Amino acid sequence: MTGATIPAEELYWGLVAPMPGRRMSVSFRWERVLPLPVERLHHVATPLPDGRVVVVGIEPERFQAYLAGRGDLGSQHWTLVPDGLPAPLRDEPAVPADLCQRLNLLVGPFEPAVRRTWRQRRAWIIHGACALILLLVVVGVERRARAAAHAAEALRIQTRRAVVAAVQAPPQDLHPELRLLAETRRLEQAAGAGRSTAPAVVPVVDQLWRSWPRDLRIQVLALTATGERIVIRGRAPGMAEADRLRAALAGAPPAGWRCEPLQVQQQDAQAAFVIALVPERAAAGGGR
């Protein structure tokens, strides 16, 4: 692509001063010094550093005839600028040296077809690249959201397994989390109700769970806890397993609690047992 020039005397020239507070366009402000309406001109403009605007124009018919008479102009010429400045503009200190290069008249209806095609293709490429980037961002966000959902589901499954292992819910219990939550709330209420006359129950139950033998096949059917008594009811494969559980829990409670004798009864292939823990003062009071 190359450029060409047009004699400056072929053009109308104007220097439009800024008008603060008024929204009149540069074209209509320039029309005040033109010998014909500005709508009849093909014109371009460029601003100066001080805020003023330089405007040049030519009648479309005369410009078309001029282009037709220039045999040296072809599709490889993408710019046509004035070959110089008129005398009044040459004396202006604010006029830059490259002002003429900014006044390309081959725009709008006179834009070369090759440049118009290139500009449109460039716009399509830019839009396509933006669409591709947006698609990649959407896909990335969707993949991250899916991964986060999978991680949350895996964490929920792990939590459920941990709760089931801690609560040791029977197979028919479909909601061990609800059972654990209900038991915790009941223990908190019982501890709050008897705080002034009974020892704290929640730490005792927590200590019992920590001392629970993990290798025993014990099925807990019920656990009731108040400030005066903690009772564990369940089933074990045999009396030996139940006695081992009672022995493990007997040394687990903090000071102030004791484990009562084991109550166990053989039922078919299993042994039903009851383990009770009471505060020391309750045991002492019962012995008087």
Residue, then its C-alpha position, 0 to 999 in steps of 0.5 A: m500500500t502506498g500514498a499519493t498527494i493532491p494539490a492544496e489549492e484544490l481543497y477548501w481549508g478551514l481552521v475552526a476554533p473551539m466553542p466551550g459550552r456549545r454542541m454545534s458540530v465542527s462541520f456547521r461551524w466551518e460552514r460559516v466561512l464556506p461559499l456553499p453548504v457543508e453538506r455538498l462537500h466531502h471533507v475530513a478534519t483533524p484536531l490541533p493540540d490547542g483544541r482547534v480543528v483543521v478541516v479540508g473538503i472538496e465537492p464529491e463530483r470534482f473529487q471524482a473527476y480528479l481521481a478519474g483523471r489521475g492515471d497514476l492512482g490505483s488500488q495500491h494507493w490507500t491514502l490521498v493527502p494534501d501536498g502542503l499547507p496554505a500560507p495562514l496555516r504554515d504561520e500557525p505555531a500549533v500546527p504539527a509537521d505531519l498535519c497533512q498526513r492526518l488529512n486522508l481524503l480516501v475515506g467514506p464513499f472514496e475508500p479503496a475497495v481493497r482497504r475496505t475489504w482488509r478493514q472488514r476482515r480485520a474487524w471479523i478477525i478481532h470479533g472472532a478472536c473475542a468470541l473465541i476468548l469468551l468461549l474459552v472463558v465460559v468453558g473454563v468457568e463451567r469446568r471449574a464449577r463442575a470440579a467444585a461441585h464434584a469436590a463438594e459431593a466427595l466431601r459430603i460423601q466423606t462427611r456422611r461416612a465419618v458420621v455413620a462410623a461415629v454414630q454407628a447407625p443401624p442399616q435402616d437409619l437413612h439419615p445418620e447426620l440428622r441423628l447425630l445433630a439431634e443427639t448433639r442438640r439434646l445433649e446441649q439442652a440437657a447440659g444447659a438445663g442442669r448446669s447448676t446442679a449436674p456436671a457437664v455431659v457433652p465432654v463426657v460423651d466426647q471422651l466416651w467416643r474417643s475411648w470406643p474400641r474401633d475393632l468391636r462390632i457393636q450396634v448402638l441402638a440408643l444413647t441417652a445422656t442427662g446430667e444425672r445418667i448416661v445410658i448406652r443400649g446396643r447389641a454385640p456379637g457376644m457377652a465378651e464383646a459387651d464386657r470389653l466395651r464396658a471395660a474400655l468405657a469404665g476408664a474413659p469418663p473424666a473425674g466425677w463419673r463412674c461406670e455401673p455394672l454391665q447389664v447383658q442378656q443373650q438373645d439368639a446369636q447376639a447379646a443385648f447390653v446396657i451400659a450406664l454411667v452416673p456421677e460419683r455423688a449419685a453413686a455415693g448417695g445411692g449407697r447410703 
